[in-house]
Amino acid sequence: MLRSYIFRWPSLERRIILWGAVFPLAFDFKKFGEDGGVVIQSILVGLTLIFGGLYVLLEELSPRLTTHRSILLRVTIIWWIYLIISPLPVFISGVNIEHYLKVVLPFILFGLALLIMCSIERRNVDPFIVLNMLLWAVFFAVIWRVVYVVGIEGLSLDGIRWQILSPGIPYLIGFGITGIYLKERKTLSYSALLLGIGIAALSVTRSYIISLLFILAGLLIIEAQKRSLLSAIVLAAKIAFGGTLIIMIGAVVVSYFRPDTIFIWTSRMMGHTNTSGMDLTLITRLAELKGQWTALTQSATTVLIGNGIGADYQWDQDILAALPFDMVRNPEWFAGHSTWSYPFFSSGLIFGLIPPLIIISSVGYGCMLVMQRCADDLSAGEVMSFIISLAYLGQSFTSNLFSERYGALILGVVVGSMFIYGNRERKRIPL
């Protein structure tokens, strides 16, 4: 007979501390064109570390309320070992310490989120409580990013693209689709979905299409397990119709703020290629990947331990030559555009496996959770964490999920939730 778990609520004091851990970085921002804002950014990070650390400390001093073995705890220990050894290649390769500290900070925040989720699991608290807190923080973060870019930085809506993209957008899209599918909190779900897709459309960023396809695949798996394959096909047709309707509404709204949006989307989808038909963005990503690979394989030492987090790398000029215009890139030191290649470049072929394996394992746990037991028993939190993890997985191929501070914190909560839910059976209780 399967054991079922009834989660508990944290105290009001603990919930306030959790808010202090997940909300400050919703105010995070990027300066464009000039340095500045370091003091404010440091305060935001400091508040997150203080409240997150305080929550972990208080929960660790409280009695343990679970008895099963924690997969998440093992994953967290492995992650912090990865962080502890990360200075080794930095000192060997002579990496700029300031660059190292800036690039490693999101990795540390991801580790903090894992520690928080370990405490959540230890005290038998439902991860859905943290996911719900994070939802409101992400709502604010997504809106704040647009306000900051347009209202404070003064960038024109006609020229902005990636600048308005908050790392919380996949979270909103995943939550919105989950709520609509489960028929729960419909108004909030539609608002989240429209806001997320609207800003993604305004930025003319195609990678969110991959996230939507991953989410669709996840929902079809759940529906097939819950009812039948035919039901999954019907669901796919409904999603296609509903998605088309939402896209049409979004196109009208976005075109009001930026009239050329539809034209830009059409050109990026149809004509964003060189003379041989190769996508221009793909060319730049391959040039970056080749540059990281060249740096990784320059010696036996770099193959084993990497070049160090924050190390410089040069995009491959031979691949960039395929572009229909001249493009010369100076050496880069930020975390790049791929979640999968940067860990190997920075940490070598052995320790570089850790970040990709943790992400893959968390999604794998979600798939096993859906496949191995009836989807009718799945809670809103389980479905939500699974779908959101797929949304971020879709983003991981064209952006590094560890490139932004708040994005890494969000990812840590989602990954931790997926390990918790995947590691134990759960009895649905009203929240």
GITAUR-V520597 format. One record per residue. N is the residue number from 1. RES is the residue in three letters. PHI is phi in whole degrees, -180 to 180 (none if undefined). OMEGA is omega in whole degrees, 0 to 359 (* if undefined). Layout:
BEGIN
n: <N N>
res: <RES RES>
phi: <PHI PHI>
omega: <OMEGA OMEGA>
END
This chain:
BEGIN
n: <1 2 3 4 5 6 7 8 9 10 11 12 13 14 15 16 17 18 19 20 21 22 23 24 25 26 27 28 29 30 31 32 33 34 35 36 37 38 39 40 41 42 43 44 45 46 47 48 49 50 51 52 53 54 55 56 57 58 59 60 61 62 63 64 65 66 67 68 69 70 71 72 73 74 75 76 77 78 79 80 81 82 83 84 85 86 87 88 89 90 91 92 93 94 95 96 97 98 99 100 101 102 103 104 105 106 107 108 109 110 111 112 113 114 115 116 117 118 119 120 121 122 123 124 125 126 127 128 129 130 131 132 133 134 135 136 137 138 139 140 141 142 143 144 145 146 147 148 149 150 151 152 153 154 155 156 157 158 159 160 161 162 163 164 165 166 167 168 169 170 171 172 173 174 175 176 177 178 179 180 181 182 183 184 185 186 187 188 189 190 191 192 193 194 195 196 197 198 199 200 201 202 203 204 205 206 207 208 209 210 211 212 213 214 215 216 217 218 219 220 221 222 223 224 225 226 227 228 229 230 231 232 233 234 235 236 237 238 239 240 241 242 243 244 245 246 247 248 249 250 251 252 253 254 255 256 257 258 259 260 261 262 263 264 265 266 267 268 269 270 271 272 273 274 275 276 277 278 279 280 281 282 283 284 285 286 287 288 289 290 291 292 293 294 295 296 297 298 299 300 301 302 303 304 305 306 307 308 309 310 311 312 313 314 315 316 317 318 319 320 321 322 323 324 325 326 327 328 329 330 331 332 333 334 335 336 337 338 339 340 341 342 343 344 345 346 347 348 349 350 351 352 353 354 355 356 357 358 359 360 361 362 363 364 365 366 367 368 369 370 371 372 373 374 375 376 377 378 379 380 381 382 383 384 385 386 387 388 389 390 391 392 393 394 395 396 397 398 399 400 401 402 403 404 405 406 407 408 409 410 411 412 413 414 415 416 417 418 419 420 421 422 423 424 425 426 427 428 429 430 431>
res: <MET LEU ARG SER TYR ILE PHE ARG TRP PRO SER LEU GLU ARG ARG ILE ILE LEU TRP GLY ALA VAL PHE PRO LEU ALA PHE ASP PHE LYS LYS PHE GLY GLU ASP GLY GLY VAL VAL ILE GLN SER ILE LEU VAL GLY LEU THR LEU ILE PHE GLY GLY LEU TYR VAL LEU LEU GLU GLU LEU SER PRO ARG LEU THR THR HIS ARG SER ILE LEU LEU ARG VAL THR ILE ILE TRP TRP ILE TYR LEU ILE ILE SER PRO LEU PRO VAL PHE ILE SER GLY VAL ASN ILE GLU HIS TYR LEU LYS VAL VAL LEU PRO PHE ILE LEU PHE GLY LEU ALA LEU LEU ILE MET CYS SER ILE GLU ARG ARG ASN VAL ASP PRO PHE ILE VAL LEU ASN MET LEU LEU TRP ALA VAL PHE PHE ALA VAL ILE TRP ARG VAL VAL TYR VAL VAL GLY ILE GLU GLY LEU SER LEU ASP GLY ILE ARG TRP GLN ILE LEU SER PRO GLY ILE PRO TYR LEU ILE GLY PHE GLY ILE THR GLY ILE TYR LEU LYS GLU ARG LYS THR LEU SER TYR SER ALA LEU LEU LEU GLY ILE GLY ILE ALA ALA LEU SER VAL THR ARG SER TYR ILE ILE SER LEU LEU PHE ILE LEU ALA GLY LEU LEU ILE ILE GLU ALA GLN LYS ARG SER LEU LEU SER ALA ILE VAL LEU ALA ALA LYS ILE ALA PHE GLY GLY THR LEU ILE ILE MET ILE GLY ALA VAL VAL VAL SER TYR PHE ARG PRO ASP THR ILE PHE ILE TRP THR SER ARG MET MET GLY HIS THR ASN THR SER GLY MET ASP LEU THR LEU ILE THR ARG LEU ALA GLU LEU LYS GLY GLN TRP THR ALA LEU THR GLN SER ALA THR THR VAL LEU ILE GLY ASN GLY ILE GLY ALA ASP TYR GLN TRP ASP GLN ASP ILE LEU ALA ALA LEU PRO PHE ASP MET VAL ARG ASN PRO GLU TRP PHE ALA GLY HIS SER THR TRP SER TYR PRO PHE PHE SER SER GLY LEU ILE PHE GLY LEU ILE PRO PRO LEU ILE ILE ILE SER SER VAL GLY TYR GLY CYS MET LEU VAL MET GLN ARG CYS ALA ASP ASP LEU SER ALA GLY GLU VAL MET SER PHE ILE ILE SER LEU ALA TYR LEU GLY GLN SER PHE THR SER ASN LEU PHE SER GLU ARG TYR GLY ALA LEU ILE LEU GLY VAL VAL VAL GLY SER MET PHE ILE TYR GLY ASN ARG GLU ARG LYS ARG ILE PRO LEU>
phi: <none -74 -78 -116 -115 -112 -76 -118 -87 -76 -69 -59 -59 -68 -67 -64 -66 -63 -59 -65 -85 -99 -95 -53 -72 -63 -88 -63 -154 -120 -81 -118 93 -153 -77 153 77 -64 -63 -64 -62 -65 -64 -62 -65 -61 -61 -62 -65 -66 -68 -63 -64 -64 -63 -62 -62 -63 -72 -70 -82 -91 -61 -73 -114 -124 -118 -77 -70 -102 -68 -61 -61 -63 -61 -65 -61 -60 -63 -73 -63 -58 -70 -64 -86 -62 -68 -57 -66 -62 -73 -66 -88 69 -70 -58 -62 -62 -64 -60 -64 -68 -79 -78 -57 -60 -64 -68 -66 -61 -64 -61 -62 -63 -63 -61 -69 -63 -66 -59 -67 -60 -95 61 -89 -69 -57 -59 -64 -70 -61 -70 -59 -64 -58 -68 -64 -68 -52 -64 -62 -66 -69 -61 -61 -67 -61 -65 -66 -85 -83 -99 -74 77 -74 -79 -61 -70 -113 -77 -141 -67 -60 -92 -83 -88 -66 -87 -61 -59 -64 -63 -63 -63 -63 -58 -67 -62 -62 -66 -65 -83 60 -125 46 -61 -61 -65 -66 -65 -63 -63 -66 -66 -65 -63 -69 -61 -70 -62 -68 -63 -81 53 -111 -78 -63 -69 -63 -64 -59 -63 -67 -64 -63 -59 -61 -63 -65 -67 -63 -62 -66 -64 -72 -74 -128 -162 -64 -62 -62 -66 -65 -62 -61 -60 -66 -64 -65 -62 -67 -63 -64 -62 -65 -65 -63 -65 -64 -61 -63 -65 -65 -65 -65 -65 -85 -142 -58 -91 -59 -63 -63 -65 -61 -63 -68 -73 -82 -107 -120 -86 -136 -89 -64 -93 87 -90 -62 -68 -64 -61 -61 -67 -67 -67 -64 -66 -61 -65 -63 -67 -65 -61 -67 -66 -96 -73 -159 -64 -64 -68 -63 -79 -119 84 -92 104 -65 92 -72 -76 -148 -116 -64 -72 -71 -64 -73 -63 -65 -76 -70 -77 -144 -76 -145 -116 -102 -73 -55 -99 -134 -78 -78 78 -111 -137 -68 -93 -93 -62 -58 -71 -59 -86 -124 86 -75 -92 -72 -67 -73 -61 -59 -61 -66 -65 -66 -62 -64 -65 -66 -62 -61 -64 -62 -65 -60 -73 -77 -91 -144 -55 -67 -63 -86 -73 -83 -61 -65 -67 -65 -63 -66 -65 -67 -66 -63 -68 -62 -72 -60 -62 -78 -68 -83 -120 -149 -86 -65 -104 -89 -119 -62 -70 -61 -68 -64 -59 -61 -62 -65 -66 -62 -61 -61 -67 -67 -66 -65 -74 -97 -155 -78 -139 -98 -66 -130 -68 -111>
omega: <182 174 173 184 173 182 180 175 171 178 179 179 180 180 177 179 177 176 178 180 187 187 186 183 171 177 184 183 175 175 180 174 180 178 180 178 184 182 180 179 178 178 180 179 181 178 179 180 181 182 177 178 179 179 180 181 182 180 178 177 179 181 176 183 176 182 183 178 184 173 181 179 179 179 180 178 178 181 182 171 177 180 182 181 185 178 184 179 178 180 180 183 180 180 175 185 179 177 179 183 180 184 183 184 176 177 178 179 174 178 176 179 177 178 178 181 173 178 176 181 182 182 175 177 179 177 180 179 179 179 180 174 182 179 181 177 181 175 180 184 181 179 180 181 179 180 181 184 184 187 184 178 176 178 182 177 181 186 184 173 185 184 183 184 174 176 178 183 177 178 179 180 180 178 182 180 178 180 178 180 181 182 178 180 189 182 179 181 179 179 180 182 181 179 181 182 180 180 177 179 180 180 183 180 187 185 179 174 178 178 180 179 177 178 178 179 179 179 179 176 180 182 178 177 184 183 182 177 179 178 178 178 177 178 179 179 179 179 179 179 180 179 178 180 180 179 179 178 179 180 179 182 182 180 177 181 182 189 184 185 182 179 180 178 181 181 180 180 187 189 183 184 173 185 179 176 181 182 185 179 178 179 181 179 178 178 177 180 180 178 177 179 178 179 180 187 183 178 178 180 181 176 184 187 177 181 181 177 183 180 178 170 185 175 183 183 179 178 178 179 179 177 180 178 180 179 178 181 172 179 180 174 179 192 173 186 180 176 191 184 186 179 179 177 187 188 177 186 182 181 177 177 189 180 179 182 179 180 180 181 180 177 177 176 178 178 179 179 181 186 190 174 188 183 176 181 182 178 177 180 180 179 181 181 179 182 179 178 176 178 179 176 178 179 190 184 181 175 178 182 179 182 179 183 183 178 180 177 178 181 179 177 181 179 179 178 182 177 180 181 182 185 180 176 186 173 182 177 179 180 *>
END
